[in-house]
Amino acid sequence: MKKIFILIFAAIAVFLISGCAPSIPTGVTGGYYTPEDCQNKPDAVFDPSRAADKIVVNKSEHRMYVYKDGKVIKSFPVSLGSNPGRKVRRGDLRTPVGRYVILDKRCHPIKYRAMTISYPNAEDRARAAKLGVDPGSQITIHGQPHWNADGHGDSYTLSHDWTNGCIALTNSDLDWLWGSVRVGTPIIINE
């Protein structure tokens, strides 16, 4: 009987270690992206035929909409800052609300790719000054942590708000967006 118990326990352990069980990462970070990881992706090459006029993020829907000629051409699920509400200060883990533009597009060693948005705008700075706080900066649209480079954990990451205030997409969705957005593209983030 003892041998059967040990065999059953060993089988369960192998099942869990093999990755067949649901992968719910807790504090897993591991690994970094190299510049080569985010370059030379066919979907990420800029395509003028789908050049976006603007991006709209509706936080309440956890959804990003990409517009061209006034029509939605694509939408994506997103993860947001881990605290609900409007960003007010550095470190509050909230995603801002307002009108911004894309400032740059770059490879990111931790989150695959990143597009910096122009937070804080004048309204954000005025609100923070009135409260006597630092509004923060470096809010981006970015991809997934390296442990999810292949997308196996997308359903997990998209079911949680886990960023420090940024907007996170799956890496494959970010590839498509990357090929559709120029620096200077407006982004509107609604509550």
C-alpha positions in Angstrom: 0.0 0.0 0.0 2.9 2.3 0.8 4.4 1.8 -2.6 1.1 2.7 -4.3 0.9 5.9 -2.3 4.4 6.8 -3.3 3.7 6.1 -7.0 0.6 8.2 -6.9 2.4 11.1 -5.2 5.3 10.8 -7.7 2.8 10.9 -10.6 1.1 14.0 -9.2 4.5 15.7 -8.7 5.6 14.9 -12.3 2.2 16.2 -13.6 2.7 19.5 -11.7 6.3 20.0 -12.7 5.8 19.1 -16.3 3.6 22.2 -16.8 0.4 20.3 -17.5 -1.2 22.0 -14.5 -2.4 25.6 -14.8 0.6 27.9 -14.6 -0.2 30.7 -12.1 3.0 32.6 -11.6 3.7 34.1 -8.2 6.6 36.6 -8.3 8.2 34.9 -11.4 10.3 37.3 -13.3 13.2 35.4 -14.9 15.0 36.3 -18.0 15.5 39.3 -20.2 14.8 40.1 -23.9 17.6 40.9 -26.2 17.3 43.5 -29.0 17.2 40.6 -31.4 14.1 39.2 -29.7 12.0 42.2 -30.8 13.5 42.9 -34.2 12.7 41.3 -37.5 9.2 40.2 -36.7 7.0 40.2 -39.9 3.9 41.6 -38.2 5.9 44.4 -36.6 7.2 46.0 -39.8 5.4 49.3 -40.3 2.5 48.9 -42.7 1.2 52.2 -44.1 -2.0 50.5 -45.2 -3.0 50.1 -41.6 -1.3 53.2 -40.2 -3.4 54.2 -37.1 -5.0 57.7 -36.7 -5.4 57.2 -33.0 -5.5 54.7 -30.2 -8.3 54.6 -27.6 -8.0 52.7 -24.3 -11.2 52.2 -22.3 -10.0 51.2 -18.9 -13.4 50.0 -17.7 -13.6 47.5 -20.6 -9.9 46.5 -20.4 -9.8 47.1 -24.1 -7.7 49.0 -26.7 -9.2 50.2 -30.0 -7.0 51.2 -33.0 -8.6 53.6 -35.4 -7.9 54.5 -39.0 -10.0 57.0 -41.0 -12.4 57.2 -38.0 -13.2 53.5 -37.9 -12.0 50.8 -35.5 -9.6 48.5 -37.5 -8.5 46.4 -34.5 -9.1 45.9 -30.8 -7.1 44.2 -28.1 -7.6 43.1 -24.5 -5.2 44.9 -22.1 -3.9 44.7 -18.6 -3.6 47.9 -16.6 -2.1 49.2 -13.4 -2.7 47.0 -10.4 -4.6 49.8 -8.5 -7.9 51.0 -10.0 -8.5 54.7 -10.5 -6.8 57.6 -12.3 -3.0 58.0 -11.9 -2.1 61.0 -9.7 1.4 60.4 -8.4 4.5 58.4 -8.9 4.2 54.9 -7.5 0.4 54.7 -7.2 0.3 51.8 -9.6 -2.6 53.4 -11.5 -3.0 53.9 -15.3 -3.5 57.6 -16.3 -6.6 59.0 -17.9 -6.3 61.7 -20.6 -5.1 62.7 -24.0 -1.5 61.8 -24.9 0.7 60.9 -27.9 3.2 58.1 -28.6 6.7 59.5 -27.9 8.9 56.6 -28.9 9.1 53.0 -29.8 11.9 50.8 -28.4 12.9 47.3 -27.6 12.6 46.7 -23.8 14.7 44.2 -21.9 12.0 43.2 -19.5 8.7 43.7 -21.3 9.6 42.9 -24.9 8.8 46.2 -26.6 7.6 49.6 -25.3 5.9 52.7 -26.7 6.2 55.6 -24.3 3.2 57.8 -24.0 3.4 61.5 -23.2 2.2 61.2 -19.5 2.2 63.5 -17.6 0.5 66.1 -19.7 -0.2 69.7 -18.5 -3.4 68.7 -16.7 -1.6 65.8 -15.0 1.2 68.1 -13.8 -1.2 70.7 -12.6 -3.2 68.1 -10.6 0.0 66.7 -9.0 1.3 70.2 -8.2 -1.9 71.1 -6.5 -1.5 68.0 -4.3 2.2 68.6 -3.8 3.2 65.2 -5.3 5.4 64.0 -8.2 3.1 62.9 -11.1 5.5 60.2 -12.2 6.5 59.4 -15.8 7.5 56.6 -18.1 4.1 55.2 -18.8 4.2 52.8 -21.7 2.3 50.4 -23.8 4.4 47.3 -23.4 4.4 43.5 -23.9 4.8 40.6 -21.6 7.5 39.6 -19.1 10.1 37.2 -20.4 8.6 34.1 -18.7 5.6 34.7 -21.1 7.6 35.4 -24.2 5.9 32.5 -26.1 2.4 33.5 -25.0 1.6 30.4 -22.9 0.6 32.7 -20.0 -1.5 35.2 -21.9 -4.8 34.1 -20.4 -3.3 34.5 -17.0 -1.8 38.0 -17.6 -4.8 39.3 -19.4 -7.1 38.3 -16.5 -5.2 40.4 -14.0 -4.2 44.1 -13.7 -0.5 43.7 -12.9 1.5 46.7 -14.3 2.9 49.7 -12.5 0.5 51.9 -14.4 1.3 51.0 -18.0 -0.9 49.3 -20.6 0.1 45.7 -21.4 -0.7 43.7 -24.5 0.2 40.2 -25.5 3.5 40.2 -27.5 1.6 39.1 -30.7 -0.9 42.0 -30.3 2.0 44.4 -29.6 3.7 43.2 -32.8 0.6 44.1 -34.8 0.2 47.5 -33.0 4.0 48.2 -33.5 3.5 47.8 -37.3 0.5 50.2 -37.2 1.7 53.1 -35.1 4.0 56.0 -35.7 5.7 58.2 -33.1 3.2 61.1 -32.6 0.1 58.9 -32.9 -2.6 60.2 -30.4 -3.7 58.0 -27.6 -6.8 58.7 -25.5 -7.2 56.8 -22.2 -10.7 56.9 -20.8 -11.8 55.7 -17.4 
